[in-house]
């Protein structure tokens, strides 16, 4: 029986309003007439032994908790056959789901502070004796008071752990998107279950989208969309922490709430605060008087599989976060014109966005026709900065630096001398790939390619023959693997892990990666360069003694070399401010390293000697073009590199002679686009690269150096990338 407003319950609690009503009873706001304070009264009308026991347990759990981010229970009583009642602190304000509906995504600072507060509450629960699991953490169960204080509410599905046994003391229910795989069925749950749910809650609050369901992910029916693809404004560190909390395997997650909190606070340098001091922006004053919208306490108390009204669970109860605003009715003609106008505008925006940001989905014939028009907002004009000829003999000793910024490109320590000579490459500075001759055997003497693929849900490294036969998986790492680089004798591969996706040149997805070695048959997995900061972009020196790589161990991306025998890493580049260096590539004689410099928002191709000296900018394409992913011709006379417009578009291949680069203009090779991440075959007659056909899918291709005999090597529906041609093993 629903209590009427003004009714006096248990001779003490005057009912003020109904906050929510569900299948098991109602939640009321009341006044404790003995103390003169507002309270929340939760009602249980189910009098069966199981529901009564569950309700009593919730009272016991809450009554024994004392934490600034948890509500207190002040009373519990039974009224004959009428029902059970739980009296607790009334938490005024809005829940997180209501905030998301009111203002959209929360800010990164709010997510960090809210997450830290919830971690404090969870740590308190998980360290009780016996430990307590919440098991229903989601936006509707996170309350924000008018002063910005954060509370974790609703313990209707709580669970107490006794010794080594997990004894369920409440109903087991799942909220799709927020519940981890182990919460489905009869699998064991532990504190890491709540950590997953908190990560999913923060994911939804920052993106506005409920994450992919944990059970579906565990069954390989889907995969988690990276948070930064939903909201690019989220920092990489925060996104990485949240995605780690949502690991399918509990061992991949943070092992306790304090670990998660420290990672959240460390993502943006927040200082430690006492429990209860993590405050976020309160709701506007005009919204505080609105009735509390049911969706917290009563929702979790509903019997599994039932809605608040006793029927089957409706999708909208935990469905999309946002509700479309109501619009005033318009006349038919006005509505028709408005719909047509917006459809045309949306179509134009989609076309422009596709051409600029996802050209791989545009049929090449269409894209070539559009590009030939050179429409400014579709294809930014190519600006080539003309460099005046020097007065003396051109040398590769120092870069020309614009006056708008100061760049220091000098090593901070004396690097270990490499075993290869530090001579400048020589040769005739000409660019005519076809002059290398017609191919006689695909790739030379080995005819195998290593590459990374997402065909298993997360990147792993595979090897395949150039005739498409003998596809074999080399790695099987839970956090993925990519960027394979062959040793000169073709017996080993260097690669990186974790690798959760393919990274574009303008992305930095490998900030927590490390370097590994593996034999060509998949055996002998070994860790390299186990140090602070991400290590990626491995490139093996031609003599096999060193690996050049990029690392952010000192706060930003710089290039290092690793002595494989001693394990000693030497820093080769040192830059200031927002300038970074990456993507090293050795010349075939081991004397030089070409690399990419990010400077003033643009990407440039530079070169230096193998010991980090004589740094020089090879190409000056201005701010409207990006130059990246350099690699050398076999004779060391020419540097090839990718180029693309400022916005992400179909990349093409360029070349510049090393000797005389000061006075020469780079040449665009007449090869089909897109073409990216290119590498010569061991015999120098073929190119291996990433590309796509009209279906927009990224795969591995090869062709002759002149572009003839273009062949699609892989055709899986998922992304294949990072190709590396295997050298011939030593006899």
C-alpha positions in Angstrom: 0.0 0.0 0.0 1.5 3.4 -1.1 1.7 5.8 1.8 -0.1 9.1 1.3 1.6 12.5 1.7 1.3 13.7 5.3 1.0 10.1 6.7 2.9 9.4 9.9 4.9 6.3 9.7 6.0 4.4 12.8 4.8 7.3 14.9 7.9 9.3 13.8 8.4 9.8 10.1 6.0 12.3 8.3 5.8 11.5 4.6 6.6 14.6 2.4 6.6 13.2 -1.1 7.1 10.0 -3.1 10.6 10.0 -4.7 10.0 6.9 -6.7 7.8 3.8 -7.0 8.8 0.4 -8.2 7.8 -3.3 -8.2 9.0 -3.9 -4.6 7.6 -0.7 -3.1 8.3 3.0 -2.9 11.0 5.4 -1.8 9.7 8.4 0.2 11.1 11.7 1.4 10.0 12.2 5.0 10.7 14.4 8.0 12.0 12.7 11.2 9.8 14.5 13.7 12.0 13.5 16.6 15.1 15.1 15.1 13.6 17.6 12.7 15.7 16.4 9.7 14.9 15.1 6.2 15.3 11.4 5.7 14.8 8.9 2.9 12.5 6.0 3.7 12.8 2.9 1.5 9.8 0.5 1.5 9.8 -3.3 0.9 6.4 -4.7 0.3 7.6 -8.2 -0.5 7.3 -10.2 2.7 8.8 -13.5 1.4 11.8 -14.8 3.4 14.3 -14.1 0.6 13.4 -10.5 0.0 13.0 -9.8 3.7 16.5 -11.2 4.3 17.9 -9.2 1.4 16.3 -6.0 2.8 17.5 -6.6 6.3 21.0 -7.2 5.0 21.0 -3.9 3.2 20.1 -2.2 6.6 22.9 -4.0 8.4 25.5 -3.1 5.7 24.7 0.5 5.6 24.2 0.9 9.4 27.8 -0.3 10.0 29.4 2.0 7.4 30.9 5.4 8.3 32.4 7.1 5.3 32.0 10.7 3.9 30.9 9.3 0.4 28.4 6.8 1.7 24.9 7.4 3.2 24.1 6.2 6.7 21.1 4.1 7.8 19.5 5.4 11.0 16.6 3.1 11.5 15.0 -0.2 10.3 11.6 -1.6 11.3 8.8 -4.0 10.3 5.1 -3.2 10.4 3.1 -6.4 10.6 2.1 -7.7 7.1 2.5 -4.2 5.6 6.2 -4.3 4.9 9.7 -3.5 6.0 11.2 0.1 6.1 14.7 1.4 5.9 15.4 4.9 7.0 18.6 6.6 5.8 20.2 10.0 5.2 18.3 11.9 2.5 20.9 12.8 -0.1 19.6 15.9 -1.8 20.7 16.7 -5.4 20.9 15.0 -8.8 22.4 11.7 -9.7 25.1 11.4 -12.4 22.7 10.2 -15.0 20.4 13.2 -14.5 23.5 15.5 -14.8 24.4 13.8 -18.1 20.9 14.3 -19.3 21.0 18.0 -18.2 24.4 19.1 -19.4 25.8 16.3 -21.6 29.3 14.9 -21.1 31.0 15.8 -17.8 34.4 17.4 -18.0 37.7 15.6 -17.5 38.3 17.3 -14.2 34.8 16.3 -12.9 35.4 12.7 -14.0 38.7 12.6 -12.1 37.3 14.0 -8.9 34.1 12.0 -9.1 36.1 8.8 -9.8 38.5 9.5 -6.9 35.5 10.0 -4.6 34.0 6.7 -5.7 37.3 4.9 -5.4 37.5 6.1 -1.8 34.0 4.7 -1.1 34.8 1.4 -2.8 38.1 1.0 -1.0 36.3 1.5 2.3 33.7 -1.1 1.3 36.3 -3.6 0.0 38.5 -3.4 3.1 35.7 -4.1 5.6 35.9 -7.4 7.5 34.3 -9.2 5.7 34.6 -7.2 2.5 31.5 -5.7 0.9 30.9 -5.5 -2.9 28.4 -2.9 -4.2 27.8 -4.8 -7.6 25.5 -2.1 -9.1 27.7 0.9 -9.7 26.3 3.0 -12.5 25.4 6.7 -13.2 22.0 6.4 -11.5 23.7 5.3 -8.2 26.1 8.2 -8.0 24.5 11.2 -6.3 25.8 14.8 -6.4 24.6 17.2 -3.6 24.0 20.9 -4.1 27.4 21.6 -2.6 29.2 19.2 -5.0 29.7 16.4 -2.6 29.6 12.9 -4.2 27.8 9.8 -2.7 27.6 6.2 -3.7 24.1 5.0 -3.0 21.9 1.9 -3.2 23.2 -1.3 -1.7 20.2 -3.4 -2.8 22.5 -5.8 -4.7 25.4 -5.8 -2.3 27.4 -8.9 -1.5 29.5 -9.9 1.5 32.6 -12.0 1.0 33.2 -14.6 3.8 36.6 -16.1 3.8 37.5 -17.9 0.5 33.8 -18.3 -0.4 31.8 -15.6 -2.1 28.3 -15.8 -0.5 25.6 -13.9 -2.4 23.5 -12.0 0.1 21.4 -10.1 -2.4 19.8 -10.7 -5.8 22.3 -11.0 -8.7 21.5 -8.6 -11.5 23.3 -7.1 -14.4 23.2 -3.7 -16.1 24.4 -4.1 -19.7 27.4 -2.0 -20.4 28.2 -1.5 -16.7 28.5 -5.1 -15.5 31.7 -7.1 -16.1 31.5 -10.6 -17.7 32.0 -12.4 -14.3 28.8 -10.9 -13.0 26.7 -12.8 -15.5 25.7 -16.4 -14.6 27.4 -18.0 -11.6 30.9 -16.7 -12.0 32.7 -15.4 -8.9 32.8 -11.7 -8.3 35.3 -9.8 -6.2 36.4 -6.1 -5.6 37.6 -5.9 -9.2 33.9 -6.3 -10.3 33.2 -2.8 -8.8 36.3 -1.4 -10.4 35.0 -2.4 -13.8 31.6 -0.9 -13.2 33.2 2.4 -12.0 35.4 2.5 -15.2 32.3 1.9 -17.3 30.4 4.7 -15.4 33.2 7.2 -16.1 33.4 6.0 -19.7 29.7 6.8 -20.2 29.9 10.1 -18.3 32.8 11.3 -20.5 31.5 10.0 -23.9 27.7 10.1 -23.5 27.5 6.5 -24.7 27.1 3.3 -22.7 30.2 1.1 -23.4 30.0 -2.2 -25.2 28.6 -5.0 -23.0 31.3 -6.9 -21.0 29.8 -10.3 -21.8 29.6 -9.6 -25.5 33.2 -8.5 -25.4 34.3 -11.6 -23.5 32.6 -13.8 -26.2 34.4 -11.8 -29.0 31.1 -10.5 -30.4 32.3 -6.9 -30.1 35.2 -4.9 -28.7 35.4 -1.8 -26.6 35.5 1.4 -28.7 38.5 3.5 -27.4 37.2 6.3 -25.3 39.2 8.9 -27.2 37.3 7.9 -30.4 34.1 8.8 -28.6 35.5 12.0 -27.1 38.9 13.2 -28.4 39.1 15.9 -25.7 39.8 13.2 -23.1 43.5 13.0 -22.3 45.3 9.8 -23.3 46.3 9.0 -19.7 42.8 9.3 -18.4 41.4 7.2 -21.2 44.1 4.6 -20.7 43.2 4.4 -16.9 39.5 4.0 -17.6 40.0 1.4 -20.3 42.4 -0.6 -18.1 39.7 -0.6 -15.3 37.3 -2.2 -17.9 39.6 -5.1 -18.8 37.7 -8.3 -19.7 40.1 -10.4 -17.5 40.0 -9.2 -13.9 43.8 -9.7 -13.8 44.1 -6.9 -16.4 42.3 -4.4 -14.3 43.5 -2.4 -11.3 43.6 -4.8 -8.5 42.1 -2.5 -5.9 40.3 0.9 -5.8 43.3 2.8 -4.5 45.3 1.8 -7.6 42.6 3.1 -9.8 42.3 6.3 -7.8 46.0 7.0 -8.0 46.0 6.4 -11.8 43.0 8.8 -12.1 44.7 11.5 -10.1 48.0 11.0 -11.9 46.4 11.5 -15.3 46.2 15.3 -14.7 48.4 16.0 -11.7 45.6 16.3 -9.1 46.9 16.5 -5.6 46.0 14.0 -2.9 43.0 15.0 -0.7 41.4 13.6 2.3 38.4 11.2 1.8 35.2 13.2 1.2 37.1 16.3 -0.1 36.6 15.5 -3.8 34.0 18.1 -4.8 32.6 18.8 -8.2 30.5 21.6 -9.7 27.0 21.5 -8.2 23.9 21.7 -10.3 22.5 25.2 -11.0 20.3 26.5 -8.1 17.1 26.6 -10.2 17.4 22.8 -10.7 17.9 21.8 -7.1 14.3 22.0 -6.2 13.2 19.6 -8.9 11.8 16.3 -7.5 14.3 13.4 -7.3 13.9 11.3 -10.4 13.7 7.6 -9.5 16.5 5.5 -10.9 18.8 4.8 -8.0 17.7 3.0 -4.9 14.5 1.5 -6.2 15.9 0.3 -9.5 18.5 -2.0 -8.0 15.9 -3.4 -5.6 13.7 -4.6 -8.4 13.7 -8.4 -8.8 16.1 -9.6 -11.6 14.5 -9.4 -15.1 11.6 -7.2 -13.9 10.9 -3.5 -14.4 9.9 -1.1 -11.8 6.3 -1.7 -12.6 6.7 -5.5 -12.4 7.0 -6.2 -16.2 10.0 -7.2 -18.3 12.9 -4.8 -18.2 12.4 -2.1 -20.7 15.5 -1.1 -22.8 15.1 2.6 -22.1 15.6 2.0 -18.4 19.3 1.7 -18.9 19.4 2.8 -22.6 20.8 5.9 -24.3 22.0 8.5 -21.9 20.5 11.5 -23.7 16.9 12.2 -24.5 16.1 14.4 -27.5 14.5 17.7 -26.6 10.9 18.3 -27.3 10.1 20.6 -30.2 7.1 22.7 -30.9 4.9 21.6 -33.7 5.3 23.4 -37.0 3.1 23.5 -40.1 3.5 20.8 -42.6 5.2 22.9 -45.3 7.6 24.5 -42.8 8.5 21.0 -41.4 9.0 19.7 -45.0 11.3 22.5 -46.0 13.2 22.3 -42.8 13.7 18.5 -43.2 14.9 18.9 -46.8 17.3 21.8 -45.8 18.8 19.9 -42.9 19.1 16.7 -45.0 21.0 18.6 -47.7 23.2 20.3 -45.2 23.9 17.0 -43.4 24.7 15.3 -46.7 27.2 18.0 -47.6 28.8 17.8 -44.2 29.1 14.0 -44.5 30.7 14.3 -47.9 33.2 16.9 -46.7 34.0 15.0 -43.6 34.4 11.7 -45.5 36.8 13.3 -48.0 38.9 15.1 -45.4 38.9 12.6 -42.5 37.9 9.2 -43.9 38.9 9.1 -47.6 39.4 5.3 -47.4 35.6 4.9 -47.6 35.3 7.0 -50.8 35.7 5.1 -54.1 39.1 6.0 -55.6 37.4 7.2 -58.9 35.2 9.6 -57.0 38.0 10.9 -54.8 40.4 11.4 -57.7 37.7 13.4 -59.5 37.1 15.6 -56.4 40.8 16.1 -55.9 41.3 17.2 -59.4 38.9 20.1 -58.7 41.2 21.3 -55.8 38.3 22.7 -53.9 39.9 24.6 -51.0 37.8 23.3 -48.1 38.1 19.7 -49.4 41.8 19.7 -50.2 43.9 22.4 -48.7 46.3 24.0 -51.2 49.7 22.5 -51.3 52.3 25.1 -50.2 55.9 24.4 -51.0 58.3 26.6 -49.3 61.1 27.5 -51.7 64.5 27.5 -50.1 67.1 29.8 -51.6 70.3 28.1 -52.9 73.2 28.4 -50.4 76.3 30.3 -51.5 78.7 27.5 -50.8 78.9 23.8 -51.3 75.8 22.1 -49.7 76.5 20.2 -46.6 74.4 18.3 -44.1 75.7 20.0 -40.9 72.9 22.2 -39.5 69.3 22.8 -40.2 67.8 26.1 -41.2 65.6 27.3 -38.3 62.8 29.8 -38.8 62.9 32.8 -36.5 59.4 32.0 -35.0 60.7 29.3 -32.7 63.9 28.2 -31.0 64.9 24.6 -31.6 67.8 22.9 -29.8 68.7 19.7 -31.5 71.7 18.4 -29.7 72.3 15.2 -27.6 72.4 15.7 -23.8 75.1 13.0 -23.4 77.9 11.5 -25.4 76.3 8.6 -27.1 77.8 5.2 -27.2 79.8 4.8 -30.5 78.1 2.4 -32.8 80.0 -0.3 -34.6 79.1 1.2 -38.0 80.9 4.0 -39.7 79.5 7.5 -39.4 80.0 8.5 -43.1 77.5 10.5 -45.1 75.8 8.5 -47.8 77.0 9.3 -51.3 75.6 8.7 -54.8 74.0 10.4 -57.7 71.0 12.3 -56.4 68.4 11.0 -58.9 64.9 9.7 -58.3 64.0 7.0 -60.9 62.7 3.9 -59.1 62.0 2.2 -62.4 65.7 2.3 -63.2 66.3 -0.4 -60.5 65.1 -3.0 -63.1 62.2 -5.4 -63.5 61.5 -7.7 -60.6 62.6 -11.3 -61.0 61.3 -12.8 -57.7 58.8 -11.2 -55.3 60.9 -9.7 -52.6 64.1 -11.5 -53.3 65.2 -14.7 -51.7 62.7 -15.1 -48.8 59.4 -13.8 -50.0 57.7 -13.4 -46.5 56.1 -10.4 -44.8 55.3 -9.8 -41.2 52.4 -7.5 -40.4 50.0 -6.6 -37.6 46.2 -7.3 -37.8 43.1 -6.6 -35.7 41.4 -9.7 -37.1 41.4 -11.3 -33.6 39.9 -8.3 -31.9 43.2 -6.8 -30.7 46.3 -6.4 -32.8 48.6 -9.4 -33.1 51.6 -10.0 -35.4 51.3 -12.5 -38.3 53.6 -13.7 -41.1 52.5 -14.6 -44.6 54.2 -15.6 -47.9 54.0 -13.1 -50.7 51.8 -15.6 -52.6 49.3 -15.4 -49.8 50.1 -18.9 -48.5 51.2 -20.1 -45.0 49.5 -17.4 -42.9 50.8 -17.9 -39.3 50.1 -16.0 -36.1 53.4 -15.2 -34.2 52.1 -13.4 -31.1 49.2 -14.0 -28.7 49.5 -11.2 -26.1 46.4 -10.1 -24.1 47.3 -6.4 -24.7 48.1 -6.7 -28.3 51.3 -6.4 -30.4 52.3 -4.4 -33.5 55.2 -2.5 -35.3 57.2 -5.6 -36.3 60.9 -4.9 -37.3 63.1 -7.7 -38.7 66.6 -8.4 -37.6 69.1 -8.1 -40.5 69.4 -11.9 -40.8 65.6 -12.4 -40.7 65.7 -14.7 -37.7 64.0 -12.4 -35.1 61.4 -9.6 -34.9 61.4 -6.6 -32.6 57.9 -5.3 -31.8 55.9 -3.4 -29.2 53.2 -4.2 -26.7 50.6 -3.1 -25.5 49.2 -2.2 -28.9 45.4 -1.7 -28.8 44.9 -0.2 -32.2 46.7 1.2 -35.2 48.0 4.7 -34.5 47.9 7.5 -37.0 50.9 9.8 -37.3 49.0 12.5 -35.3 48.0 10.0 -32.5 50.2 8.7 -29.6 48.6 5.4 -28.7 51.7 3.7 -27.5 52.6 5.7 -24.4 52.7 2.6 -22.2 54.3 0.2 -24.8 57.5 -1.7 -24.3 59.9 -3.4 -26.8 60.0 -7.2 -27.2 61.9 -9.7 -29.3 60.5 -13.0 -30.8 61.9 -15.6 -33.1 60.6 -16.0 -36.6 58.8 -19.2 -35.5 57.0 -17.5 -32.6 59.3 -18.8 -29.9 61.7 -17.1 -27.5 59.6 -14.1 -26.5 62.0 -11.6 -24.7 61.5 -8.2 -23.2 63.8 -5.3 -24.2 64.3 -1.8 -22.8 62.2 -2.3 -19.7 62.1 1.4 -18.6 59.8 4.2 -17.6 57.7 5.7 -20.4 56.5 4.2 -23.7 59.0 2.7 -26.1 57.9 2.2 -29.7 58.9 2.6 -33.4 61.6 -0.1 -33.3 64.1 -0.1 -36.2 66.9 -2.6 -36.3 70.4 -1.4 -37.3 71.8 -3.1 -40.5 74.6 -4.7 -38.5 72.2 -6.2 -36.0 73.8 -4.7 -32.9 71.4 -1.9 -32.1 67.7 -1.0 -32.2 66.7 2.6 -32.8 63.3 3.5 -31.2 61.1 6.3 -29.9 60.5 6.8 -26.2 58.7 9.3 -24.0 60.5 8.2 -20.9 61.7 11.8 -20.4 58.3 13.4 -20.9 58.1 13.7 -24.7 59.0 11.6 -27.7 62.7 11.4 -28.5 64.8 9.0 -30.4 67.1 6.5 -28.7 69.3 3.6 -29.6 69.5 0.4 -27.6 72.7 -1.7 -27.5 71.2 -5.2 -27.7 74.2 -6.9 -26.0 74.5 -4.5 -23.0 70.9 -3.3 -22.8 72.2 0.3 -22.6 70.0 3.0 -24.2 71.4 6.2 -25.6 69.4 9.3 -26.3 70.1 10.8 -29.8 67.7 13.8 -29.9 66.9 16.5 -27.4 64.3 19.1 -28.2 62.4 21.9 -26.4 58.8 22.7 -25.8 56.2 20.9 -28.0 58.8 19.6 -30.5 59.1 15.8 -30.6 61.1 13.3 -32.7 59.9 9.8 -33.7 59.9 7.1 -36.5 63.6 6.4 -36.9 64.8 4.7 -40.1 68.4 3.5 -40.7 70.3 3.9 -44.0 71.4 0.6 -45.4 75.0 1.2 -44.5 74.1 2.1 -40.9 75.7 5.5 -41.0 72.5 7.7 -40.9 69.1 7.8 -39.4 66.2 9.5 -41.0 63.3 10.4 -38.7 60.2 12.6 -38.2 60.1 15.8 -36.2 56.8 17.2 -35.0 57.2 21.0 -34.8 54.6 23.8 -34.8 51.8 21.4 -35.4 53.4 20.0 -38.6 55.5 16.9 -39.3 58.9 17.2 -41.0 61.6 14.8 -42.2 65.1 15.1 -40.7 68.3 13.1 -40.8 71.3 12.7 -38.5 74.3 10.5 -38.2 74.0 7.2 -36.3 75.5 8.7 -33.2 73.1 11.6 -33.1 75.2 14.3 -34.7 74.8 16.5 -37.9 71.1 16.9 -37.7 69.5 18.4 -40.8 66.0 19.0 -42.1 65.7 17.3 -45.4 62.3 18.7 -46.6 60.6 22.1 -46.1 57.0 21.6 -47.0 55.5 24.4 -44.9 52.6 24.2 -42.4 50.0 22.8 -44.8 51.7 19.5 -45.5 52.8 16.7 -43.2 56.0 14.7 -44.0 56.4 11.5 -42.1 57.5 7.8 -42.1 60.8 8.2 -43.9 62.8 5.3 -45.3 66.0 5.0 -47.4 66.8 3.6 -50.8 69.1 0.6 -50.8 72.1 2.7 -52.0 71.5 5.4 -49.4 71.2 8.1 -52.0 67.5 8.9 -51.5 65.1 9.3 -48.7 61.4 8.4 -49.4 58.6 9.5 -47.1 54.8 9.8 -46.9 53.1 13.1 -47.3 49.5 14.2 -46.8 47.5 17.4 -46.4 47.1 19.1 -43.0 43.8 17.3 -42.5 43.9 13.5 -42.5 43.6 12.6 -46.2 44.8 10.0 -48.7 48.6 9.9 -48.2 51.0 9.7 -51.2 54.7 8.9 -51.5 57.5 11.4 -52.0 61.3 11.3 -52.4 64.3 13.6 -51.9 67.9 13.0 -52.8 70.1 13.2 -49.6 73.0 15.0 -51.3 71.8 18.3 -52.5 68.5 18.3 -50.7 69.1 22.0 -49.8 68.6 23.0 -53.5 66.3 20.2 -54.7 62.5 20.0 -54.6 61.0 16.7 -53.4 59.3 14.6 -56.1 55.9 13.0 -55.8 55.9 9.5 -57.1 53.3 8.4 -59.6 51.9 5.6 -57.5 48.3 4.8 -56.7 47.0 6.3 -53.5 46.5 5.8 -50.6 49.9 4.4 -50.0 51.4 4.5 -46.5 54.0 2.9 -44.2 56.1 1.8 -47.2 59.2 -0.4 -47.2 61.6 -1.8 -49.9 61.8 -5.6 -50.3 65.3 -7.1 -49.6 66.2 -7.1 -53.3 65.0 -3.5 -53.7 62.7 -4.3 -56.6 59.4 -4.2 -54.7 57.5 -2.1 -52.3 55.3 -3.3 -49.4 52.7 -0.9 -48.0 49.3 -0.2 -46.4 46.5 0.7 -48.8 42.8 0.2 -49.4 40.5 -0.4 -52.3 37.0 1.1 -52.9 35.7 -0.9 -49.9 37.7 1.3 -47.6 39.3 -1.6 -45.7 43.0 -1.2 -44.8 45.1 -4.1 -46.0 48.7 -5.0 -47.0 49.7 -4.5 -50.7 52.8 -4.8 -52.7 53.9 -3.6 -56.1 57.0 -3.1 -58.1 58.9 0.2 -57.4 57.3 1.7 -60.5 53.8 0.8 -59.2 53.2 -2.1 -61.6 51.8 -5.5 -60.5 50.0 -4.0 -57.6 48.8 -7.0 -55.5 46.5 -7.1 -52.5 48.3 -9.5 -50.1 45.7 -9.6 -47.2 41.9 -9.2 -47.5 40.6 -9.7 -44.0 37.6 -7.4 -43.1 39.6 -6.0 -40.1 42.5 -3.6 -40.3 45.9 -5.0 -41.4 48.9 -2.7 -40.9 52.6 -2.3 -40.2 54.1 -4.5 -43.0 57.8 -5.6 -42.8 59.5 -7.6 -45.5 61.6 -10.4 -44.1 65.3 -10.3 -45.0 67.0 -13.5 -46.3 68.4 -15.5 -43.4 72.2 -15.9 -43.3 73.4 -19.1 -45.0 
